[in-house]
């Protein structure tokens, strides 16, 4: 039995543990929330080092990525620095492959007509594979990095503008406290709708679920959501908001989905390699072996 544990800065209310069998191997997949407690977050990583097959950084990113350059959150790196043995992932390997593949698969199959759709990607710098894939579809995309990441009322309307702003801003914000830019602990439970016109003006809303849930308006009839992790309560919430269809990039396990860092941890444990030594093609090969495809959830089909 291989074990993957995601230590999250998010609320412990979303904790879960499942046993699954994939590719002939049995896994325990677990999420442990620390309710935004940075000290506890760091202590759990140190405690679990060498005792599990892979560790995931949940509710946070180690890196933000712009093209071929990575910008590390100094605070997060400092909290995990005592881990010496167990591989650590933050979902970046799957954000580069799985989420890119999700957009490409939905577009190539004509299940979604991106070229003739208006899309809101709530944050591009933590969803770089998805951002690049959307750009290639020819969709009319609004990138919400400034809107929702730092609260500046500027909508970026091309991936080129994301790159321009990112080169200036990312070296600065990754040196600041992480919680300034992303909801942690109980803040993940609180909704503060912001810039509703960009949600309501889009046909498709993509990106991180916590950003979408926190900032979306109460009602979004007929919209399509493409995100990573939806629990049963989240699915009920989207149904009540009138959302037509949701797609998750990670597989459904016991009626819910795990975050990208958990699934990446499973692949790392399966391959028995350090994350930095795994190529994008190796990730894709494992996903192909799993028979992966975007997971569609019809909420309000009519």
N, C-alpha and C positions, 0 to 999 in steps of 0.2 A: 504494500500500500504506500503510494507516494502522497506527500502532503504539501499543499500550497496554501499559505496564509497571507491574506491581504490585511495589512495594518492601515486603518483609515483615520484621517483627521475628521471624518464625518461623524454623524450621530450613531450611537450604539443601537438605536431603535431599528436600524436596517441590518443588524448582524444576522448571519445565517451560516449554516454548515450543511454540506451535502456530500454524499459519497456517489461517485459516478465511475463508470467503466468506459474508457476511451482507448481505441487502438490496442485493445488487448491488455491494458493495464488499469488497475484500480487506483483512484485518486480520492483523497479527502480535500475538498475545496472549502475554505473557510474565510469569513470576513470578520474582523474585530474592529469596531469603531472606538475611538478614544474621546469622542465628544469635544474635539477641538483642543484637547490637552496636549500641548507640544511636548512636555516633559514625559508624559506617559507614552506618547507616540515613539519617542526615541528609546525609552527603556524597553518597550516591547520588542523593537527590532533587535536590540542587544541580547535580550533574553532568549529570543527564538533562533538566533544565529547558530548554525550547526545542528539544529534539532529538526529542521524541516527541509524539504527539497527545493523550495523556492519561496521567496518573500515578495509581496507586492506592495507598492506604495499606493494607497487608496485615498481618495479625497484630496489629492494633490498631484502635482507633476514634479519630477526631478528636473526635466528639461522642457523648454519651449524651443520649437524648431522653425527655422526660416530657411528654406531651400536646403543647402548642405551645411548650415551652421547651427550649432546647439548653444543655447544660453541656459546655464544652470541656475536654479533657485538656490542661492547661497544658504538660506536658512534650512531648506530641506536636506541638502547635502550634509550639512553639519549634524543634523539629527540622526542620520543613518551611517555616520562615519565609523562607528564602532563595529559594524558588521564586517567580518573578515572572511567568512567561509561560504555562507549561503548566497546564491545568486539573487540579486534584487532587480525587479522590473517595475516600471511605472505605466506599462501599456503602450509605450512609444513604438515598440516593434510592430504591434498590431494596428496602431493608428497609421503607420506608414503603409501597411499591406492590407489588412482586413477592411479597414474603413474606405481606403481607396477602391478596393475590389468591390465593396458594396455599391458604391455609386456607379462604377463601371458595369456591374452585373445588371443593375436595375435599368440603366440606360441602354445597354446593348440588347437586352431582351424586350425593349420598348414597354416594359411594365410602367415606367415613368418617363414622360416626355420632358426631359430637363430643358431641352433647347427652347421650348415654348412655354417655360414656366418661370415664375419669379421665386427666388430662393433667398431665405435668410439663414446664414451660417452664423450662429451667435458668437463664435470665436474661432478664428482661423489658426492662430499660432499654437493652440494645443490640439488641433485637428488637422495637421498639415497635409496628410494624405488625402483626406476628404476635401480640403480646400483646393488642392491642385487638381483633383479629379473633377470637381464641380466646374472649375475654370475651363477645363478642356471640353465639357459638354456643350458650352455655348449658352448656358443658362444666364439669366439676368440675376446676378448674385449681389446681395448686400452683406458685407462682412462686418459683424458687430463688435469687433475687438475694442474699439474706442468707446462705443455706446455702452456696452455691458461690462467690459473689463475695467475701465477707469472712469466711466460715467461722463465722458465728453460727448456732447451731442453732434458728433460727426460720423456720418455713415460712409464707410469705405465701399466703393462700387466697382473695384477691380482688384484682382490679386496683385497686380503691380503696385497699387497704392498700399496694400498690406505690407509688401516687402519694403517699400520706401519708409513708411512709418515705423515698421518693426526694427529696422536697422538702427533707428534713433532711440526708440523707446525701450526695447528689450534689454539692452545692457544696463539700463537704469532700474527698471521695475524688478528684475530678478535679484537685485541686491536689497530690496525692501521686504518688510514682513509679508509672508505669503497670504495671510488672512485679509490683507487689504484688497486683494484681487479675486478671491474665491471664497464662497461660503464654507465655513467649517462648523462642526458641532451642531448646536441648536439652530444656527443661522440657516442650515440646510432645510429646516422645517418651515421657515418663515418666508412668505411670498411678498415681494415688493414690486409689483408690476411697473415696468419702465419702458418708455418709448413704444407704446402699443401699436402705433401706426406701422412699424416695420414688421411686426408679427401679422397684423391684419392685412397688410398689403402684399404678403407673400402667399404663394400656393403651397410651398414646402418649407418647413423649418427644420434645420439640421444642427447637430452638434451636441455638446455636453448636456446631459439631462438636468443636472442641478441648475445650470444657467437657464435652460428653457423653462423649467418649472418655476424658478424664482421670479423671472421677469415677464413671463407671458401674461396676457390679459385673461380674465376669468372665462371668457368664451372665445373659441376659435373654430366656428362651424366649418366643416368641409375641408379642413387643413390636413396635410400629411406631415408626420413627424418621422425623422430619421435620427436615431440616437443609439446609445450603447446599452444602458442598464435600466430596465423597467421592472418594478415589483408589482404585486397584485394591486396594492393601493394606488400606485402610479397609473396603472391601466384603468382603474375605476375613475380616477381623477380626469384622465383624458377623455373617457367616455362622457363624463358629466360636462366637459368643456365643449363637446360637440365635434371633437377631432374625428376625422373620417377613418384614417388608417395610420398605424404606427409600424415602423420597421426597426428592428434591433439588429445591430451588427454582430452581437455575440449570440450563441445558441441558447435556446430555452431549456432550462433544467428544472424539473419539477414545477413547471408553470411560471418560472421567473428566469431572469437573465443575470449572469454575473458580469462584473465590470471587466474592461479590457485588460487591466493589470492581472486579474485572476486567471483569465484565459491565456495570457502570455506566459504567466508563471507555469501553467500546465504544460505548455509547449516546451519551455525551457527544461522542465523536469523530465519530459519525455525524451528530449534530444540529449540530455546530460551534458550540455555545453553552457558556457558563460554567455549571457545575452549579447555581449559585444562581438562574440565569435559566430553568431548566427546571421546568415544572409537573408535578405527579403525573400529569395526563392525558397529557402528552407522553410520559412514560415508558411509560404503559399503551398508547398508540398504537403505539409502536415494538415493544413486546412482542407486541401483536396482529398486527402486520405480520410478525413472526417466526414466528407460529403457535405461540407459547409455550403450554405446559401443564406442570403438575407432572410431574417425571420419576419414574416408578415403577420400583423395582428389587426384584423378588421374590427373597428370599434363602433362606428355608426355608418355602415355601408350605404344606406339609402341616401 
